[in-house]
Amino acid sequence: MAKNWIQKVSKSIKKRGTEGKCTPITKKTCTGRAKALAKTFKKMAKKRKKAADGGYIGSYISGDLAGKQVANPSYGKYYKGLL
């Protein structure tokens, strides 16, 4: 799939006038591919929000970046017995 698939989808939604069709996702008109797309966008927004709130997924096991304590839990578990 192309890198800019989100832009293409967003343009198509605006063109067709279906923006808000799945707001909320429980709405009866939200079915099939539209519902799948809404769930995808919701997951992406959740990841973006987590990153903005200081959620860290990087190569540090634990440390301090610009006064903010960061850690990658999966690396911490992996290297637990080695450190």
mmCIF file of the N, C-alpha and C atoms, coordinates in Angstrom:
data_MODEL
# 
_entry.id   MODEL 
# 
loop_
_atom_site.group_PDB 
_atom_site.id 
_atom_site.type_symbol 
_atom_site.label_atom_id 
_atom_site.label_alt_id 
_atom_site.label_comp_id 
_atom_site.label_asym_id 
_atom_site.label_entity_id 
_atom_site.label_seq_id 
_atom_site.pdbx_PDB_ins_code 
_atom_site.Cartn_x 
_atom_site.Cartn_y 
_atom_site.Cartn_z 
_atom_site.occupancy 
_atom_site.B_iso_or_equiv 
_atom_site.pdbx_formal_charge 
_atom_site.auth_seq_id 
_atom_site.auth_comp_id 
_atom_site.auth_asym_id 
_atom_site.auth_atom_id 
_atom_site.pdbx_PDB_model_num 
ATOM 1   N N  . MET A 1 1  ? 0.846   -1.175  0.000  1.00 0.00 ? 1  MET A N  1 
ATOM 2   C CA . MET A 1 1  ? 0.000   0.000   0.000  1.00 0.00 ? 1  MET A CA 1 
ATOM 3   C C  . MET A 1 1  ? 0.892   1.240   0.000  1.00 0.00 ? 1  MET A C  1 
ATOM 4   N N  . ALA A 1 2  ? 0.459   2.252   -0.652 1.00 0.00 ? 2  ALA A N  1 
ATOM 5   C CA . ALA A 1 2  ? 1.227   3.483   -0.786 1.00 0.00 ? 2  ALA A CA 1 
ATOM 6   C C  . ALA A 1 2  ? 1.430   4.157   0.572  1.00 0.00 ? 2  ALA A C  1 
ATOM 7   N N  . LYS A 1 3  ? 2.515   4.915   0.668  1.00 0.00 ? 3  LYS A N  1 
ATOM 8   C CA . LYS A 1 3  ? 2.825   5.622   1.906  1.00 0.00 ? 3  LYS A CA 1 
ATOM 9   C C  . LYS A 1 3  ? 1.728   6.611   2.281  1.00 0.00 ? 3  LYS A C  1 
ATOM 10  N N  . ASN A 1 4  ? 1.155   7.231   1.305  1.00 0.00 ? 4  ASN A N  1 
ATOM 11  C CA . ASN A 1 4  ? 0.182   8.295   1.577  1.00 0.00 ? 4  ASN A CA 1 
ATOM 12  C C  . ASN A 1 4  ? -1.263  7.800   1.478  1.00 0.00 ? 4  ASN A C  1 
ATOM 13  N N  . TRP A 1 5  ? -1.517  6.565   1.900  1.00 0.00 ? 5  TRP A N  1 
ATOM 14  C CA . TRP A 1 5  ? -2.871  6.027   1.811  1.00 0.00 ? 5  TRP A CA 1 
ATOM 15  C C  . TRP A 1 5  ? -3.843  6.793   2.692  1.00 0.00 ? 5  TRP A C  1 
ATOM 16  N N  . ILE A 1 6  ? -3.368  7.309   3.810  1.00 0.00 ? 6  ILE A N  1 
ATOM 17  C CA . ILE A 1 6  ? -4.251  8.049   4.711  1.00 0.00 ? 6  ILE A CA 1 
ATOM 18  C C  . ILE A 1 6  ? -4.771  9.313   4.029  1.00 0.00 ? 6  ILE A C  1 
ATOM 19  N N  . GLN A 1 7  ? -3.877  10.014  3.325  1.00 0.00 ? 7  GLN A N  1 
ATOM 20  C CA . GLN A 1 7  ? -4.286  11.233  2.633  1.00 0.00 ? 7  GLN A CA 1 
ATOM 21  C C  . GLN A 1 7  ? -5.316  10.905  1.554  1.00 0.00 ? 7  GLN A C  1 
ATOM 22  N N  . LYS A 1 8  ? -5.109  9.805   0.835  1.00 0.00 ? 8  LYS A N  1 
ATOM 23  C CA . LYS A 1 8  ? -6.059  9.412   -0.217 1.00 0.00 ? 8  LYS A CA 1 
ATOM 24  C C  . LYS A 1 8  ? -7.424  9.082   0.382  1.00 0.00 ? 8  LYS A C  1 
ATOM 25  N N  . VAL A 1 9  ? -7.415  8.354   1.478  1.00 0.00 ? 9  VAL A N  1 
ATOM 26  C CA . VAL A 1 9  ? -8.671  7.980   2.121  1.00 0.00 ? 9  VAL A CA 1 
ATOM 27  C C  . VAL A 1 9  ? -9.387  9.219   2.644  1.00 0.00 ? 9  VAL A C  1 
ATOM 28  N N  . SER A 1 10 ? -8.638  10.103  3.307  1.00 0.00 ? 10 SER A N  1 
ATOM 29  C CA . SER A 1 10 ? -9.244  11.324  3.847  1.00 0.00 ? 10 SER A CA 1 
ATOM 30  C C  . SER A 1 10 ? -9.855  12.179  2.736  1.00 0.00 ? 10 SER A C  1 
ATOM 31  N N  . LYS A 1 11 ? -9.150  12.283  1.614  1.00 0.00 ? 11 LYS A N  1 
ATOM 32  C CA . LYS A 1 11 ? -9.659  13.049  0.473  1.00 0.00 ? 11 LYS A CA 1 
ATOM 33  C C  . LYS A 1 11 ? -10.942 12.420  -0.058 1.00 0.00 ? 11 LYS A C  1 
ATOM 34  N N  . SER A 1 12 ? -10.966 11.096  -0.149 1.00 0.00 ? 12 SER A N  1 
ATOM 35  C CA . SER A 1 12 ? -12.142 10.379  -0.639 1.00 0.00 ? 12 SER A CA 1 
ATOM 36  C C  . SER A 1 12 ? -13.337 10.589  0.300  1.00 0.00 ? 12 SER A C  1 
ATOM 37  N N  . ILE A 1 13 ? -13.090 10.552  1.594  1.00 0.00 ? 13 ILE A N  1 
ATOM 38  C CA . ILE A 1 13 ? -14.160 10.747  2.581  1.00 0.00 ? 13 ILE A CA 1 
ATOM 39  C C  . ILE A 1 13 ? -14.763 12.138  2.437  1.00 0.00 ? 13 ILE A C  1 
ATOM 40  N N  . LYS A 1 14 ? -13.905 13.142  2.290  1.00 0.00 ? 14 LYS A N  1 
ATOM 41  C CA . LYS A 1 14 ? -14.402 14.517  2.136  1.00 0.00 ? 14 LYS A CA 1 
ATOM 42  C C  . LYS A 1 14 ? -15.163 14.676  0.829  1.00 0.00 ? 14 LYS A C  1 
ATOM 43  N N  . LYS A 1 15 ? -14.649 14.039  -0.233 1.00 0.00 ? 15 LYS A N  1 
ATOM 44  C CA . LYS A 1 15 ? -15.276 14.133  -1.554 1.00 0.00 ? 15 LYS A CA 1 
ATOM 45  C C  . LYS A 1 15 ? -16.686 13.524  -1.538 1.00 0.00 ? 15 LYS A C  1 
ATOM 46  N N  . ARG A 1 16 ? -16.805 12.368  -0.869 1.00 0.00 ? 16 ARG A N  1 
ATOM 47  C CA . ARG A 1 16 ? -18.098 11.678  -0.816 1.00 0.00 ? 16 ARG A CA 1 
ATOM 48  C C  . ARG A 1 16 ? -19.030 12.261  0.231  1.00 0.00 ? 16 ARG A C  1 
ATOM 49  N N  . GLY A 1 17 ? -18.480 13.055  1.143  1.00 0.00 ? 17 GLY A N  1 
ATOM 50  C CA . GLY A 1 17 ? -19.309 13.654  2.183  1.00 0.00 ? 17 GLY A CA 1 
ATOM 51  C C  . GLY A 1 17 ? -19.705 12.671  3.270  1.00 0.00 ? 17 GLY A C  1 
ATOM 52  N N  . THR A 1 18 ? -18.877 11.667  3.509  1.00 0.00 ? 18 THR A N  1 
ATOM 53  C CA . THR A 1 18 ? -19.211 10.657  4.515  1.00 0.00 ? 18 THR A CA 1 
ATOM 54  C C  . THR A 1 18 ? -18.445 10.866  5.820  1.00 0.00 ? 18 THR A C  1 
ATOM 55  N N  . GLU A 1 19 ? -17.874 12.032  6.003  1.00 0.00 ? 19 GLU A N  1 
ATOM 56  C CA . GLU A 1 19 ? -17.155 12.324  7.234  1.00 0.00 ? 19 GLU A CA 1 
ATOM 57  C C  . GLU A 1 19 ? -18.134 12.268  8.406  1.00 0.00 ? 19 GLU A C  1 
ATOM 58  N N  . GLY A 1 20 ? -17.745 11.573  9.472  1.00 0.00 ? 20 GLY A N  1 
ATOM 59  C CA . GLY A 1 20 ? -18.603 11.445  10.640 1.00 0.00 ? 20 GLY A CA 1 
ATOM 60  C C  . GLY A 1 20 ? -19.579 10.288  10.566 1.00 0.00 ? 20 GLY A C  1 
ATOM 61  N N  . LYS A 1 21 ? -19.493 9.485   9.518  1.00 0.00 ? 21 LYS A N  1 
ATOM 62  C CA . LYS A 1 21 ? -20.397 8.349   9.353  1.00 0.00 ? 21 LYS A CA 1 
ATOM 63  C C  . LYS A 1 21 ? -20.254 7.368   10.514 1.00 0.00 ? 21 LYS A C  1 
ATOM 64  N N  . CYS A 1 22 ? -19.052 7.240   11.019 1.00 0.00 ? 22 CYS A N  1 
ATOM 65  C CA . CYS A 1 22 ? -18.779 6.297   12.104 1.00 0.00 ? 22 CYS A CA 1 
ATOM 66  C C  . CYS A 1 22 ? -18.446 6.998   13.416 1.00 0.00 ? 22 CYS A C  1 
ATOM 67  N N  . THR A 1 23 ? -19.086 8.113   13.670 1.00 0.00 ? 23 THR A N  1 
ATOM 68  C CA . THR A 1 23 ? -18.895 8.807   14.928 1.00 0.00 ? 23 THR A CA 1 
ATOM 69  C C  . THR A 1 23 ? -20.222 8.827   15.659 1.00 0.00 ? 23 THR A C  1 
ATOM 70  N N  . PRO A 1 24 ? -20.407 8.031   16.650 1.00 0.00 ? 24 PRO A N  1 
ATOM 71  C CA . PRO A 1 24 ? -19.525 7.024   17.228 1.00 0.00 ? 24 PRO A CA 1 
ATOM 72  C C  . PRO A 1 24 ? -19.536 5.728   16.404 1.00 0.00 ? 24 PRO A C  1 
ATOM 73  N N  . ILE A 1 25 ? -18.594 4.849   16.708 1.00 0.00 ? 25 ILE A N  1 
ATOM 74  C CA . ILE A 1 25 ? -18.468 3.589   15.962 1.00 0.00 ? 25 ILE A CA 1 
ATOM 75  C C  . ILE A 1 25 ? -19.711 2.722   16.129 1.00 0.00 ? 25 ILE A C  1 
ATOM 76  N N  . THR A 1 26 ? -20.445 2.900   17.211 1.00 0.00 ? 26 THR A N  1 
ATOM 77  C CA . THR A 1 26 ? -21.636 2.086   17.471 1.00 0.00 ? 26 THR A CA 1 
ATOM 78  C C  . THR A 1 26 ? -22.844 2.512   16.633 1.00 0.00 ? 26 THR A C  1 
ATOM 79  N N  . LYS A 1 27 ? -22.720 3.586   15.872 1.00 0.00 ? 27 LYS A N  1 
ATOM 80  C CA . LYS A 1 27 ? -23.817 4.076   15.038 1.00 0.00 ? 27 LYS A CA 1 
ATOM 81  C C  . LYS A 1 27 ? -24.225 3.005   14.019 1.00 0.00 ? 27 LYS A C  1 
ATOM 82  N N  . LYS A 1 28 ? -25.505 2.873   13.739 1.00 0.00 ? 28 LYS A N  1 
ATOM 83  C CA . LYS A 1 28 ? -26.006 1.835   12.833 1.00 0.00 ? 28 LYS A CA 1 
ATOM 84  C C  . LYS A 1 28 ? -25.489 1.985   11.403 1.00 0.00 ? 28 LYS A C  1 
ATOM 85  N N  . THR A 1 29 ? -25.186 3.194   10.989 1.00 0.00 ? 29 THR A N  1 
ATOM 86  C CA . THR A 1 29 ? -24.706 3.403   9.622  1.00 0.00 ? 29 THR A CA 1 
ATOM 87  C C  . THR A 1 29 ? -23.235 3.034   9.459  1.00 0.00 ? 29 THR A C  1 
ATOM 88  N N  . CYS A 1 30 ? -22.570 2.749   10.569 1.00 0.00 ? 30 CYS A N  1 
ATOM 89  C CA . CYS A 1 30 ? -21.147 2.404   10.532 1.00 0.00 ? 30 CYS A CA 1 
ATOM 90  C C  . CYS A 1 30 ? -21.002 0.892   10.368 1.00 0.00 ? 30 CYS A C  1 
ATOM 91  N N  . THR A 1 31 ? -20.781 0.468   9.120  1.00 0.00 ? 31 THR A N  1 
ATOM 92  C CA . THR A 1 31 ? -20.680 -0.967  8.851  1.00 0.00 ? 31 THR A CA 1 
ATOM 93  C C  . THR A 1 31 ? -19.527 -1.258  7.907  1.00 0.00 ? 31 THR A C  1 
ATOM 94  N N  . GLY A 1 32 ? -19.135 -2.517  7.864  1.00 0.00 ? 32 GLY A N  1 
ATOM 95  C CA . GLY A 1 32 ? -18.174 -3.011  6.887  1.00 0.00 ? 32 GLY A CA 1 
ATOM 96  C C  . GLY A 1 32 ? -16.843 -2.297  6.858  1.00 0.00 ? 32 GLY A C  1 
ATOM 97  N N  . ARG A 1 33 ? -16.452 -1.894  5.645  1.00 0.00 ? 33 ARG A N  1 
ATOM 98  C CA . ARG A 1 33 ? -15.144 -1.271  5.429  1.00 0.00 ? 33 ARG A CA 1 
ATOM 99  C C  . ARG A 1 33 ? -15.013 0.060   6.161  1.00 0.00 ? 33 ARG A C  1 
ATOM 100 N N  . ALA A 1 34 ? -16.118 0.790   6.263  1.00 0.00 ? 34 ALA A N  1 
ATOM 101 C CA . ALA A 1 34 ? -16.085 2.071   6.974  1.00 0.00 ? 34 ALA A CA 1 
ATOM 102 C C  . ALA A 1 34 ? -15.762 1.845   8.450  1.00 0.00 ? 34 ALA A C  1 
ATOM 103 N N  . LYS A 1 35 ? -16.329 0.800   9.026  1.00 0.00 ? 35 LYS A N  1 
ATOM 104 C CA . LYS A 1 35 ? -16.077 0.495   10.434 1.00 0.00 ? 35 LYS A CA 1 
ATOM 105 C C  . LYS A 1 35 ? -14.618 0.065   10.631 1.00 0.00 ? 35 LYS A C  1 
ATOM 106 N N  . ALA A 1 36 ? -14.115 -0.740  9.708  1.00 0.00 ? 36 ALA A N  1 
ATOM 107 C CA . ALA A 1 36 ? -12.720 -1.179  9.786  1.00 0.00 ? 36 ALA A CA 1 
ATOM 108 C C  . ALA A 1 36 ? -11.775 0.018   9.704  1.00 0.00 ? 36 ALA A C  1 
ATOM 109 N N  . LEU A 1 37 ? -12.079 0.946   8.818  1.00 0.00 ? 37 LEU A N  1 
ATOM 110 C CA . LEU A 1 37 ? -11.254 2.147   8.675  1.00 0.00 ? 37 LEU A CA 1 
ATOM 111 C C  . LEU A 1 37 ? -11.320 3.003   9.940  1.00 0.00 ? 37 LEU A C  1 
ATOM 112 N N  . ALA A 1 38 ? -12.513 3.119   10.507 1.00 0.00 ? 38 ALA A N  1 
ATOM 113 C CA . ALA A 1 38 ? -12.674 3.894   11.734 1.00 0.00 ? 38 ALA A CA 1 
ATOM 114 C C  . ALA A 1 38 ? -11.853 3.285   12.867 1.00 0.00 ? 38 ALA A C  1 
ATOM 115 N N  . LYS A 1 39 ? -11.842 1.968   12.951 1.00 0.00 ? 39 LYS A N  1 
ATOM 116 C CA . LYS A 1 39 ? -11.053 1.299   13.988 1.00 0.00 ? 39 LYS A CA 1 
ATOM 117 C C  . LYS A 1 39 ? -9.562  1.533   13.764 1.00 0.00 ? 39 LYS A C  1 
ATOM 118 N N  . THR A 1 40 ? -9.126  1.500   12.497 1.00 0.00 ? 40 THR A N  1 
ATOM 119 C CA . THR A 1 40 ? -7.722  1.757   12.171 1.00 0.00 ? 40 THR A CA 1 
ATOM 120 C C  . THR A 1 40 ? -7.331  3.165   12.589 1.00 0.00 ? 40 THR A C  1 
ATOM 121 N N  . PHE A 1 41 ? -8.164  4.149   12.240 1.00 0.00 ? 41 PHE A N  1 
ATOM 122 C CA . PHE A 1 41 ? -7.886  5.531   12.618 1.00 0.00 ? 41 PHE A CA 1 
ATOM 123 C C  . PHE A 1 41 ? -7.852  5.688   14.139 1.00 0.00 ? 41 PHE A C  1 
ATOM 124 N N  . LYS A 1 42 ? -8.744  4.968   14.827 1.00 0.00 ? 42 LYS A N  1 
ATOM 125 C CA . LYS A 1 42 ? -8.803  5.046   16.282 1.00 0.00 ? 42 LYS A CA 1 
ATOM 126 C C  . LYS A 1 42 ? -7.505  4.515   16.906 1.00 0.00 ? 42 LYS A C  1 
ATOM 127 N N  . LYS A 1 43 ? -6.997  3.391   16.382 1.00 0.00 ? 43 LYS A N  1 
ATOM 128 C CA . LYS A 1 43 ? -5.738  2.825   16.874 1.00 0.00 ? 43 LYS A CA 1 
ATOM 129 C C  . LYS A 1 43 ? -4.582  3.794   16.643 1.00 0.00 ? 43 LYS A C  1 
ATOM 130 N N  . MET A 1 44 ? -4.561  4.405   15.455 1.00 0.00 ? 44 MET A N  1 
ATOM 131 C CA . MET A 1 44 ? -3.491  5.343   15.123 1.00 0.00 ? 44 MET A CA 1 
ATOM 132 C C  . MET A 1 44 ? -3.530  6.551   16.053 1.00 0.00 ? 44 MET A C  1 
ATOM 133 N N  . ALA A 1 45 ? -4.720  7.041   16.339 1.00 0.00 ? 45 ALA A N  1 
ATOM 134 C CA . ALA A 1 45 ? -4.872  8.198   17.221 1.00 0.00 ? 45 ALA A CA 1 
ATOM 135 C C  . ALA A 1 45 ? -4.425  7.849   18.641 1.00 0.00 ? 45 ALA A C  1 
ATOM 136 N N  . LYS A 1 46 ? -4.718  6.635   19.066 1.00 0.00 ? 46 LYS A N  1 
ATOM 137 C CA . LYS A 1 46 ? -4.327  6.187   20.399 1.00 0.00 ? 46 LYS A CA 1 
ATOM 138 C C  . LYS A 1 46 ? -2.802  6.161   20.524 1.00 0.00 ? 46 LYS A C  1 
ATOM 139 N N  . LYS A 1 47 ? -2.132  5.643   19.492 1.00 0.00 ? 47 LYS A N  1 
ATOM 140 C CA . LYS A 1 47 ? -0.667  5.598   19.497 1.00 0.00 ? 47 LYS A CA 1 
ATOM 141 C C  . LYS A 1 47 ? -0.082  7.006   19.499 1.00 0.00 ? 47 LYS A C  1 
ATOM 142 N N  . ARG A 1 48 ? -0.677  7.905   18.698 1.00 0.00 ? 48 ARG A N  1 
ATOM 143 C CA . ARG A 1 48 ? -0.208  9.286   18.636 1.00 0.00 ? 48 ARG A CA 1 
ATOM 144 C C  . ARG A 1 48 ? -0.372  9.969   19.989 1.00 0.00 ? 48 ARG A C  1 
ATOM 145 N N  . LYS A 1 49 ? -1.515  9.738   20.639 1.00 0.00 ? 49 LYS A N  1 
ATOM 146 C CA . LYS A 1 49 ? -1.783  10.345  21.936 1.00 0.00 ? 49 LYS A CA 1 
ATOM 147 C C  . LYS A 1 49 ? -0.804  9.817   22.977 1.00 0.00 ? 49 LYS A C  1 
ATOM 148 N N  . LYS A 1 50 ? -0.540  8.522   22.946 1.00 0.00 ? 50 LYS A N  1 
ATOM 149 C CA . LYS A 1 50 ? 0.395   7.931   23.904 1.00 0.00 ? 50 LYS A CA 1 
ATOM 150 C C  . LYS A 1 50 ? 1.785   8.539   23.734 1.00 0.00 ? 50 LYS A C  1 
ATOM 151 N N  . ALA A 1 51 ? 2.218   8.700   22.496 1.00 0.00 ? 51 ALA A N  1 
ATOM 152 C CA . ALA A 1 51 ? 3.528   9.291   22.231 1.00 0.00 ? 51 ALA A CA 1 
ATOM 153 C C  . ALA A 1 51 ? 3.573   10.747  22.696 1.00 0.00 ? 51 ALA A C  1 
ATOM 154 N N  . ALA A 1 52 ? 2.495   11.478  22.483 1.00 0.00 ? 52 ALA A N  1 
ATOM 155 C CA . ALA A 1 52 ? 2.440   12.885  22.883 1.00 0.00 ? 52 ALA A CA 1 
ATOM 156 C C  . ALA A 1 52 ? 2.438   13.032  24.405 1.00 0.00 ? 52 ALA A C  1 
ATOM 157 N N  . ASP A 1 53 ? 1.855   12.055  25.096 1.00 0.00 ? 53 ASP A N  1 
ATOM 158 C CA . ASP A 1 53 ? 1.791   12.109  26.557 1.00 0.00 ? 53 ASP A CA 1 
ATOM 159 C C  . ASP A 1 53 ? 3.073   11.608  27.211 1.00 0.00 ? 53 ASP A C  1 
ATOM 160 N N  . GLY A 1 54 ? 4.061   11.278  26.411 1.00 0.00 ? 54 GLY A N  1 
ATOM 161 C CA . GLY A 1 54 ? 5.331   10.833  26.971 1.00 0.00 ? 54 GLY A CA 1 
ATOM 162 C C  . GLY A 1 54 ? 5.536   9.342   26.887 1.00 0.00 ? 54 GLY A C  1 
ATOM 163 N N  . GLY A 1 55 ? 4.633   8.636   26.206 1.00 0.00 ? 55 GLY A N  1 
ATOM 164 C CA . GLY A 1 55 ? 4.831   7.205   25.997 1.00 0.00 ? 55 GLY A CA 1 
ATOM 165 C C  . GLY A 1 55 ? 6.091   7.028   25.172 1.00 0.00 ? 55 GLY A C  1 
ATOM 166 N N  . TYR A 1 56 ? 6.949   6.144   25.593 1.00 0.00 ? 56 TYR A N  1 
ATOM 167 C CA . TYR A 1 56 ? 8.248   6.022   24.935 1.00 0.00 ? 56 TYR A CA 1 
ATOM 168 C C  . TYR A 1 56 ? 8.437   4.620   24.404 1.00 0.00 ? 56 TYR A C  1 
ATOM 169 N N  . ILE A 1 57 ? 8.766   4.518   23.128 1.00 0.00 ? 57 ILE A N  1 
ATOM 170 C CA . ILE A 1 57 ? 9.127   3.248   22.526 1.00 0.00 ? 57 ILE A CA 1 
ATOM 171 C C  . ILE A 1 57 ? 10.413  3.507   21.763 1.00 0.00 ? 57 ILE A C  1 
ATOM 172 N N  . GLY A 1 58 ? 11.515  3.240   22.401 1.00 0.00 ? 58 GLY A N  1 
ATOM 173 C CA . GLY A 1 58 ? 12.806  3.494   21.796 1.00 0.00 ? 58 GLY A CA 1 
ATOM 174 C C  . GLY A 1 58 ? 13.831  2.492   22.278 1.00 0.00 ? 58 GLY A C  1 
ATOM 175 N N  . SER A 1 59 ? 15.095  2.796   22.075 1.00 0.00 ? 59 SER A N  1 
ATOM 176 C CA . SER A 1 59 ? 16.141  1.832   22.374 1.00 0.00 ? 59 SER A CA 1 
ATOM 177 C C  . SER A 1 59 ? 16.714  1.943   23.788 1.00 0.00 ? 59 SER A C  1 
ATOM 178 N N  . TYR A 1 60 ? 16.287  2.934   24.586 1.00 0.00 ? 60 TYR A N  1 
ATOM 179 C CA . TYR A 1 60 ? 16.768  3.033   25.955 1.00 0.00 ? 60 TYR A CA 1 
ATOM 180 C C  . TYR A 1 60 ? 16.087  1.980   26.823 1.00 0.00 ? 60 TYR A C  1 
ATOM 181 N N  . ILE A 1 61 ? 16.879  1.278   27.639 1.00 0.00 ? 61 ILE A N  1 
ATOM 182 C CA . ILE A 1 61 ? 16.298  0.351   28.600 1.00 0.00 ? 61 ILE A CA 1 
ATOM 183 C C  . ILE A 1 61 ? 15.643  1.180   29.693 1.00 0.00 ? 61 ILE A C  1 
ATOM 184 N N  . SER A 1 62 ? 16.368  2.143   30.184 1.00 0.00 ? 62 SER A N  1 
ATOM 185 C CA . SER A 1 62 ? 15.815  3.159   31.078 1.00 0.00 ? 62 SER A CA 1 
ATOM 186 C C  . SER A 1 62 ? 16.800  4.318   31.112 1.00 0.00 ? 62 SER A C  1 
ATOM 187 N N  . GLY A 1 63 ? 16.284  5.504   31.308 1.00 0.00 ? 63 GLY A N  1 
ATOM 188 C CA . GLY A 1 63 ? 17.159  6.662   31.326 1.00 0.00 ? 63 GLY A CA 1 
ATOM 189 C C  . GLY A 1 63 ? 16.392  7.959   31.476 1.00 0.00 ? 63 GLY A C  1 
ATOM 190 N N  . ASP A 1 64 ? 17.123  9.045   31.302 1.00 0.00 ? 64 ASP A N  1 
ATOM 191 C CA . ASP A 1 64 ? 16.567  10.371  31.468 1.00 0.00 ? 64 ASP A CA 1 
ATOM 192 C C  . ASP A 1 64 ? 16.825  11.176  30.189 1.00 0.00 ? 64 ASP A C  1 
ATOM 193 N N  . LEU A 1 65 ? 15.782  11.647  29.553 1.00 0.00 ? 65 LEU A N  1 
ATOM 194 C CA . LEU A 1 65 ? 15.914  12.472  28.355 1.00 0.00 ? 65 LEU A CA 1 
ATOM 195 C C  . LEU A 1 65 ? 15.299  13.829  28.629 1.00 0.00 ? 65 LEU A C  1 
ATOM 196 N N  . ALA A 1 66 ? 16.122  14.835  28.663 1.00 0.00 ? 66 ALA A N  1 
ATOM 197 C CA . ALA A 1 66 ? 15.672  16.212  28.888 1.00 0.00 ? 66 ALA A CA 1 
ATOM 198 C C  . ALA A 1 66 ? 14.796  16.333  30.132 1.00 0.00 ? 66 ALA A C  1 
ATOM 199 N N  . GLY A 1 67 ? 15.194  15.642  31.199 1.00 0.00 ? 67 GLY A N  1 
ATOM 200 C CA . GLY A 1 67 ? 14.449  15.727  32.451 1.00 0.00 ? 67 GLY A CA 1 
ATOM 201 C C  . GLY A 1 67 ? 13.248  14.809  32.521 1.00 0.00 ? 67 GLY A C  1 
ATOM 202 N N  . LYS A 1 68 ? 12.999  14.055  31.485 1.00 0.00 ? 68 LYS A N  1 
ATOM 203 C CA . LYS A 1 68 ? 11.856  13.142  31.448 1.00 0.00 ? 68 LYS A CA 1 
ATOM 204 C C  . LYS A 1 68 ? 12.363  11.709  31.566 1.00 0.00 ? 68 LYS A C  1 
ATOM 205 N N  . GLN A 1 69 ? 11.866  10.970  32.555 1.00 0.00 ? 69 GLN A N  1 
ATOM 206 C CA . GLN A 1 69 ? 12.271  9.587   32.748 1.00 0.00 ? 69 GLN A CA 1 
ATOM 207 C C  . GLN A 1 69 ? 11.632  8.719   31.663 1.00 0.00 ? 69 GLN A C  1 
ATOM 208 N N  . VAL A 1 70 ? 12.455  7.974   30.928 1.00 0.00 ? 70 VAL A N  1 
ATOM 209 C CA . VAL A 1 70 ? 11.951  7.119   29.863 1.00 0.00 ? 70 VAL A CA 1 
ATOM 210 C C  . VAL A 1 70 ? 12.455  5.695   30.066 1.00 0.00 ? 70 VAL A C  1 
ATOM 211 N N  . ALA A 1 71 ? 11.693  4.742   29.554 1.00 0.00 ? 71 ALA A N  1 
ATOM 212 C CA . ALA A 1 71 ? 12.099  3.343   29.620 1.00 0.00 ? 71 ALA A CA 1 
ATOM 213 C C  . ALA A 1 71 ? 11.300  2.545   28.603 1.00 0.00 ? 71 ALA A C  1 
ATOM 214 N N  . ASN A 1 72 ? 11.925  1.512   28.062 1.00 0.00 ? 72 ASN A N  1 
ATOM 215 C CA . ASN A 1 72 ? 11.238  0.603   27.159 1.00 0.00 ? 72 ASN A CA 1 
ATOM 216 C C  . ASN A 1 72 ? 10.990  -0.677  27.941 1.00 0.00 ? 72 ASN A C  1 
ATOM 217 N N  . PRO A 1 73 ? 9.730   -0.934  28.337 1.00 0.00 ? 73 PRO A N  1 
ATOM 218 C CA . PRO A 1 73 ? 9.422   -2.082  29.187 1.00 0.00 ? 73 PRO A CA 1 
ATOM 219 C C  . PRO A 1 73 ? 9.839   -3.428  28.593 1.00 0.00 ? 73 PRO A C  1 
ATOM 220 N N  . SER A 1 74 ? 9.695   -3.593  27.291 1.00 0.00 ? 74 SER A N  1 
ATOM 221 C CA . SER A 1 74 ? 10.048  -4.878  26.692 1.00 0.00 ? 74 SER A CA 1 
ATOM 222 C C  . SER A 1 74 ? 11.555  -5.124  26.773 1.00 0.00 ? 74 SER A C  1 
ATOM 223 N N  . TYR A 1 75 ? 12.366  -4.087  26.589 1.00 0.00 ? 75 TYR A N  1 
ATOM 224 C CA . TYR A 1 75 ? 13.812  -4.236  26.736 1.00 0.00 ? 75 TYR A CA 1 
ATOM 225 C C  . TYR A 1 75 ? 14.163  -4.506  28.193 1.00 0.00 ? 75 TYR A C  1 
ATOM 226 N N  . GLY A 1 76 ? 13.466  -3.842  29.104 1.00 0.00 ? 76 GLY A N  1 
ATOM 227 C CA . GLY A 1 76 ? 13.699  -4.063  30.528 1.00 0.00 ? 76 GLY A CA 1 
ATOM 228 C C  . GLY A 1 76 ? 13.466  -5.514  30.917 1.00 0.00 ? 76 GLY A C  1 
ATOM 229 N N  . LYS A 1 77 ? 12.406  -6.109  30.389 1.00 0.00 ? 77 LYS A N  1 
ATOM 230 C CA . LYS A 1 77 ? 12.108  -7.517  30.673 1.00 0.00 ? 77 LYS A CA 1 
ATOM 231 C C  . LYS A 1 77 ? 13.170  -8.420  30.064 1.00 0.00 ? 77 LYS A C  1 
ATOM 232 N N  . TYR A 1 78 ? 13.575  -8.120  28.850 1.00 0.00 ? 78 TYR A N  1 
ATOM 233 C CA . TYR A 1 78 ? 14.542  -8.951  28.125 1.00 0.00 ? 78 TYR A CA 1 
ATOM 234 C C  . TYR A 1 78 ? 15.901  -8.950  28.813 1.00 0.00 ? 78 TYR A C  1 
ATOM 235 N N  . TYR A 1 79 ? 16.369  -7.774  29.215 1.00 0.00 ? 79 TYR A N  1 
ATOM 236 C CA . TYR A 1 79 ? 17.692  -7.634  29.795 1.00 0.00 ? 79 TYR A CA 1 
ATOM 237 C C  . TYR A 1 79 ? 17.701  -7.713  31.331 1.00 0.00 ? 79 TYR A C  1 
ATOM 238 N N  . LYS A 1 80 ? 16.587  -8.068  31.925 1.00 0.00 ? 80 LYS A N  1 
ATOM 239 C CA . LYS A 1 80 ? 16.435  -8.064  33.382 1.00 0.00 ? 80 LYS A CA 1 
ATOM 240 C C  . LYS A 1 80 ? 17.560  -8.837  34.086 1.00 0.00 ? 80 LYS A C  1 
ATOM 241 N N  . GLY A 1 81 ? 17.844  -10.042 33.663 1.00 0.00 ? 81 GLY A N  1 
ATOM 242 C CA . GLY A 1 81 ? 18.862  -10.846 34.323 1.00 0.00 ? 81 GLY A CA 1 
ATOM 243 C C  . GLY A 1 81 ? 20.281  -10.497 33.909 1.00 0.00 ? 81 GLY A C  1 
ATOM 244 N N  . LEU A 1 82 ? 20.427  -9.718  32.863 1.00 0.00 ? 82 LEU A N  1 
ATOM 245 C CA . LEU A 1 82 ? 21.764  -9.399  32.353 1.00 0.00 ? 82 LEU A CA 1 
ATOM 246 C C  . LEU A 1 82 ? 22.341  -8.122  32.945 1.00 0.00 ? 82 LEU A C  1 
ATOM 247 N N  . LEU A 1 83 ? 21.516  -7.277  33.489 1.00 0.00 ? 83 LEU A N  1 
ATOM 248 C CA . LEU A 1 83 ? 22.004  -5.992  34.028 1.00 0.00 ? 83 LEU A CA 1 
ATOM 249 C C  . LEU A 1 83 ? 22.169  -6.031  35.519 1.00 0.00 ? 83 LEU A C  1 
# 
